[in-house]
Amino acid sequence: MNTSIPPSSKNTSLFRALIIDDERLARRDLAAQLEECPAVELVGEAADLSRAIALVDQLSPDLIFLDIQLGDGSGFDLLPHLPVTVRTIFVTAYDHYAIRAFEVNAVDYLLKPVNLVRLHEAIERLNAPPPSPPALTSDDRLYVPVGNQSGFIDVKTIRRVSATGNYTIAHTTDGRHFTIKQSLHEWERRLPSEIFLRVSRSEMIQIALIERIMPGIDHHYEIKIKDDPVPVIATRRVFFELKERIAHL
């Protein structure tokens, strides 16, 4: 049976949490353990994906304890429906989804039956600074905010990244544009250096998508990227580095 508790104005420092699990006993056991965790206020439960989506819209939780195998889909199918501020702790009987869980920025990954000590550790992580994301390869997918929700970008589809104020915009080969609160320096740290190059203070490009490089003004060069109407401006130093890199592609 799915239940929900209306939003409360008291003790706003709590993490308002949902349990999403298709096993009634698993929901009951986890709910009982959460009574020992004063930082978490359980506001609702759901047994399936469709009800979970409705509860997220209705109750605006901060935290979701999420099973992976649900009756009408996968717990991963819920993620695109979550606001970017919602944190996720996976709770499952299977350990082989752990890598994928952390790829989507899960706070933690708990195996059933849940150990109370591990549950406390997972909740403590909610207040810990997030670890630095790992470097990426061309075969990776990057989990990023998309509007008020989240989604994946295949690294190999990023044609260029542009800095604008405190944000950057990732332009992809399918014509999409993702505005992300992440510095160009962080992109430079994470994107594979054999594929991408920072060509100015405000631009990174995928080298293999360069169509041509043309002389510009003041000893600068214009770089035309495939399917991108706006050329990227680079210095003479970058031009010679690009020539060297292109020769080895």
C-alpha positions, -999 to 999 in steps of 0.1 A, spaced: 0 0 0 14 34 -10 12 61 17 22 98 19 24 124 46 16 160 38 45 185 38 52 199 73 67 232 82 84 219 114 120 210 116 129 222 81 165 210 87 155 174 81 159 156 49 124 149 37 126 114 22 106 89 1 111 51 0 105 37 -35 105 -1 -34 81 -27 -47 85 -50 -17 62 -40 12 83 -57 38 115 -40 25 97 -6 28 85 -14 63 120 -25 75 137 5 61 110 28 75 116 13 109 154 18 107 149 55 96 131 61 129 167 57 144 179 85 120 168 119 133 181 137 103 156 120 80 118 126 80 100 99 60 72 116 41 60 89 17 64 55 1 56 41 -33 58 6 -48 60 15 -85 74 41 -108 42 59 -117 33 64 -81 68 75 -73 67 102 -100 34 115 -86 48 116 -50 79 135 -61 57 162 -77 33 162 -47 57 161 -18 90 177 -31 113 154 -12 150 161 -6 160 125 -6 149 92 -21 157 57 -10 154 39 -43 152 2 -53 164 -6 -88 140 -33 -98 105 -20 -96 73 -37 -109 68 -12 -138 103 -3 -146 138 4 -132 147 28 -104 170 45 -130 139 54 -150 128 77 -122 160 98 -123 150 120 -153 118 129 -134 137 142 -104 146 178 -97 184 183 -96 183 191 -59 169 156 -49 196 132 -36 194 95 -41 205 65 -21 200 32 -39 188 3 -18 188 -30 -36 195 -67 -33 219 -67 -63 255 -54 -62 262 -53 -99 244 -19 -104 268 -1 -81 290 14 -108 260 27 -127 245 41 -95 276 62 -88 277 73 -125 244 91 -118 258 108 -87 241 86 -61 249 95 -25 254 58 -16 245 22 -26 231 0 2 225 -37 -1 195 -55 14 191 -63 42 202 -28 51 227 -26 80 218 3 104 254 14 106 257 16 68 224 35 67 238 61 92 270 63 71 249 70 39 229 97 56 261 113 70 273 116 34 244 139 26 262 167 45 297 158 33 313 178 4 309 158 -28 341 141 -41 357 154 -72 342 137 -102 366 113 -120 382 119 -154 362 108 -184 369 87 -214 354 90 -249 331 61 -241 317 76 -209 283 93 -203 282 124 -183 252 129 -159 243 166 -159 214 189 -149 190 195 -179 167 224 -169 151 214 -136 159 177 -141 189 156 -151 201 136 -181 230 120 -198 254 134 -224 277 110 -243 312 124 -241 319 116 -278 289 138 -288 303 170 -272 315 192 -300 325 222 -279 321 237 -244 316 275 -240 320 295 -208 294 321 -200 297 338 -166 295 312 -138 281 286 -162 293 266 -193 273 254 -222 280 220 -237 271 219 -274 265 184 -288 265 170 -323 227 164 -322 221 202 -318 214 202 -281 228 228 -257 232 220 -220 238 249 -196 257 236 -165 270 253 -134 306 241 -139 337 259 -148 356 254 -180 386 245 -159 366 216 -145 357 205 -180 393 207 -190 402 185 -160 376 158 -168 374 156 -206 399 133 -223 429 155 -233 436 133 -264 403 143 -278 395 178 -265 416 210 -264 410 243 -247 416 268 -274 408 300 -254 397 313 -220 361 306 -230 361 276 -254 370 239 -255 366 219 -287 366 183 -299 396 181 -322 382 154 -345 352 177 -355 374 205 -368 365 211 -405 390 239 -413 412 265 -397 413 299 -413 435 330 -406 417 357 -387 427 392 -376 455 402 -351 474 370 -357 444 349 -345 427 320 -363 391 310 -368 383 273 -362 353 259 -380 337 230 -362 314 206 -380 277 216 -379 286 247 -358 277 280 -374 299 301 -351 337 298 -356 359 295 -325 388 320 -322 422 307 -313 457 322 -308 487 314 -330 501 292 -303 469 271 -302 470 269 -340 504 252 -340 494 229 -312 463 220 -332 483 213 -363 505 189 -343 475 172 -327 455 168 -360 486 152 -376 485 124 -351 447 117 -352 
